[in-house]
Amino acid sequence: MIVYLAGRITGDPAYRAKFSDAEMVLRELGHTVLNPAVLPDGLEYAAYMAIDEQLLRAADAVCLLPDWKQSPGARQERALARRLGKQILRYEKIDVTRTDYSR
């Protein structure tokens, strides 16, 4: 399954490590992960959101990191995922012993 990561980036100095850890866990479970935290520095916020929207559209699911509610962008991504009928996963509830989340 292709999974897009959504969580707080702006104002979180440790965001790259947080997203990287989540990506590693999901990859270990066999998923392809779209990680917005690997985008280069220096873009405008609107440009990041436009890229992130396209990444999310390409995904089967969005995985919400525990701090997603503290991020206006992640809240927008969750809303878009719901409108598009994407599966919504909560990172803290992922069962690392289960790899089939399609049901």
C-alpha positions as CSV (number, residue, x, y, z in Angstrom):
1,M,0.0,0.0,0.0
2,I,1.2,3.5,-0.7
3,V,1.0,5.6,2.5
4,Y,1.4,9.4,2.8
5,L,2.7,10.7,6.1
6,A,1.0,13.7,7.7
7,G,2.1,15.5,10.8
8,R,3.5,18.7,12.2
9,I,6.5,20.1,10.4
10,T,6.4,23.9,10.8
11,G,7.9,24.8,14.2
12,D,9.1,21.3,15.0
13,P,12.9,21.2,14.9
14,A,12.9,17.4,15.1
15,Y,10.4,16.8,12.3
16,R,12.8,15.1,9.9
17,A,13.7,12.5,12.5
18,K,10.1,11.9,13.5
19,F,9.0,11.5,9.9
20,S,12.0,9.3,9.1
21,D,11.2,7.0,12.0
22,A,7.6,6.6,10.9
23,E,8.7,6.0,7.3
24,M,11.1,3.2,8.5
25,V,8.4,1.5,10.5
26,L,5.9,1.6,7.6
27,R,8.5,0.4,5.1
28,E,9.4,-2.5,7.4
29,L,5.7,-3.4,7.3
30,G,5.9,-3.6,3.5
31,H,4.4,-0.2,2.5
32,T,5.7,2.4,0.0
33,V,5.9,5.6,1.9
34,L,5.5,9.2,0.6
35,N,7.4,11.4,3.1
36,P,6.9,15.1,2.7
37,A,9.7,15.8,5.2
38,V,12.3,15.0,2.6
39,L,11.4,18.0,0.4
40,P,14.1,20.6,0.2
41,D,14.2,23.7,2.4
42,G,13.5,27.1,0.9
43,L,10.1,26.7,-0.7
44,E,7.1,28.9,0.2
45,Y,4.4,27.2,2.4
46,A,1.9,27.2,-0.5
47,A,4.4,25.3,-2.7
48,Y,4.9,22.7,-0.1
49,M,1.2,22.2,0.3
50,A,0.7,21.9,-3.5
51,I,3.4,19.2,-3.7
52,D,2.0,17.5,-0.6
53,E,-1.5,17.4,-2.1
54,Q,-0.2,15.7,-5.2
55,L,1.7,13.1,-3.1
56,L,-1.4,12.5,-1.0
57,R,-3.5,12.0,-4.2
58,A,-1.0,9.3,-5.3
59,A,-1.3,7.4,-2.0
60,D,-3.8,4.7,-1.0
61,A,-3.8,6.0,2.6
62,V,-2.7,8.8,4.8
63,C,-0.9,8.0,8.1
64,L,-1.5,10.6,10.8
65,L,1.4,11.1,13.1
66,P,0.5,11.7,16.8
67,D,0.9,15.5,16.5
68,W,-1.2,16.0,13.3
69,K,-3.9,18.0,15.1
70,Q,-1.2,20.7,15.9
71,S,-0.6,21.2,12.2
72,P,-2.9,23.3,10.0
73,G,-1.4,21.6,7.0
74,A,-1.9,18.1,8.3
75,R,-5.5,18.9,9.2
76,Q,-6.0,20.0,5.6
77,E,-4.4,16.8,4.4
78,R,-6.6,14.7,6.5
79,A,-9.7,16.6,5.2
80,L,-8.5,16.0,1.6
81,A,-7.9,12.3,2.3
82,R,-11.4,12.0,3.6
83,R,-12.9,13.7,0.6
84,L,-10.9,11.4,-1.7
85,G,-11.9,8.3,0.2
86,K,-8.4,7.4,1.2
87,Q,-7.8,5.1,4.1
88,I,-6.8,7.0,7.3
89,L,-4.3,5.4,9.6
90,R,-3.2,6.6,13.0
91,Y,0.5,6.0,13.5
92,E,0.1,5.3,17.2
93,K,-2.5,2.5,16.5
94,I,-0.5,0.6,13.9
95,D,-0.1,-3.0,14.8
96,V,3.5,-3.8,13.8
97,T,2.6,-7.5,13.5
98,R,0.0,-6.8,10.8
99,T,0.8,-5.9,7.3
100,D,-2.6,-6.0,5.5
101,Y,-4.5,-2.8,6.3
102,S,-6.7,-3.0,3.2
103,R,-9.7,-4.4,5.2
